[in-house]
Amino acid sequence: MNKNDLDPSWIESQLRDAQWQTSSSGGQTCVEVAFLDDGIVALRDSKAIGVVPPHLFTDAEYEAFIGGILRGELRRG
């Protein structure tokens, strides 16, 4: 599925009904993830709900993102 071809009303419905999972380092920053239908994953910052829309990934993009984190590829500097 190409996430750029998704119907905005479908996205809105999916996000409204999403079951968000929270990951927190114990600080004030919190990342939440929701696994939507049709192989789409939504990622958001809990402090920016309603201000910044969630980032949408395909399952393959999300797996590559998580893999990069686990391999240390996404570290600063």
NORPEQUI-V289552 format. One record per residue. RES is the residue in one small letter. PHI is phi in radians with two decimals (* if undefined). PSI is psi in radians with two decimals (999 if undefined). Layout:
res=RES phi=PHI psi=PSI
res=RES phi=PHI psi=PSI
This chain:
res=m phi=* psi=2.41
res=n phi=-1.63 psi=2.00
res=k phi=-1.13 psi=-0.36
res=n phi=-1.31 psi=-0.23
res=d phi=-1.70 psi=0.11
res=l phi=-1.23 psi=2.45
res=d phi=-1.23 psi=2.22
res=p phi=-0.98 psi=-0.59
res=s phi=-1.23 psi=-0.58
res=w phi=-1.12 psi=-0.81
res=i phi=-1.03 psi=-0.83
res=e phi=-1.02 psi=-0.78
res=s phi=-1.11 psi=-0.79
res=q phi=-1.07 psi=-0.77
res=l phi=-1.20 psi=-0.64
res=r phi=-1.11 psi=-0.66
res=d phi=-1.70 psi=0.07
res=a phi=-1.12 psi=2.55
res=q phi=-1.75 psi=1.72
res=w phi=-1.42 psi=2.36
res=q phi=-1.86 psi=2.40
res=t phi=-1.88 psi=2.41
res=s phi=-2.20 psi=2.25
res=s phi=-2.44 psi=2.48
res=s phi=-1.53 psi=0.09
res=g phi=1.64 psi=-0.14
res=g phi=-1.59 psi=-2.74
res=q phi=-1.66 psi=-0.06
res=t phi=-1.65 psi=2.40
res=c phi=-2.51 psi=2.22
res=v phi=-1.81 psi=2.38
res=e phi=-2.15 psi=2.53
res=v phi=-2.25 psi=2.51
res=a phi=-2.36 psi=2.35
res=f phi=-1.69 psi=1.91
res=l phi=-1.58 psi=3.05
res=d phi=-1.17 psi=2.90
res=d phi=1.04 psi=0.49
res=g phi=1.27 psi=0.53
res=i phi=-1.91 psi=2.42
res=v phi=-2.09 psi=2.33
res=a phi=-1.92 psi=2.41
res=l phi=-2.27 psi=2.28
res=r phi=-2.48 psi=2.83
res=d phi=-1.69 psi=2.12
res=s phi=-1.09 psi=-0.39
res=k phi=-1.39 psi=-0.22
res=a phi=-2.00 psi=0.29
res=i phi=-1.06 psi=2.25
res=g phi=1.49 psi=-0.20
res=v phi=-1.85 psi=-0.82
res=v phi=-2.07 psi=2.23
res=p phi=-1.20 psi=2.68
res=p phi=-1.10 psi=2.65
res=h phi=-1.41 psi=2.37
res=l phi=-1.89 psi=2.36
res=f phi=-2.24 psi=2.65
res=t phi=-1.35 psi=2.90
res=d phi=-0.98 psi=-0.75
res=a phi=-1.12 psi=-0.73
res=e phi=-1.13 psi=-0.73
res=y phi=-1.13 psi=-0.76
res=e phi=-1.08 psi=-0.70
res=a phi=-1.14 psi=-0.69
res=f phi=-1.09 psi=-0.88
res=i phi=-1.11 psi=-0.72
res=g phi=-1.04 psi=-0.73
res=g phi=-1.09 psi=-0.68
res=i phi=-1.12 psi=-0.86
res=l phi=-1.10 psi=-0.56
res=r phi=-1.50 psi=-0.02
res=g phi=1.36 psi=0.28
res=e phi=-1.33 psi=-0.28
res=l phi=-1.88 psi=0.45
res=r phi=-1.42 psi=2.59
res=r phi=-1.24 psi=2.38
res=g phi=0.97 psi=999
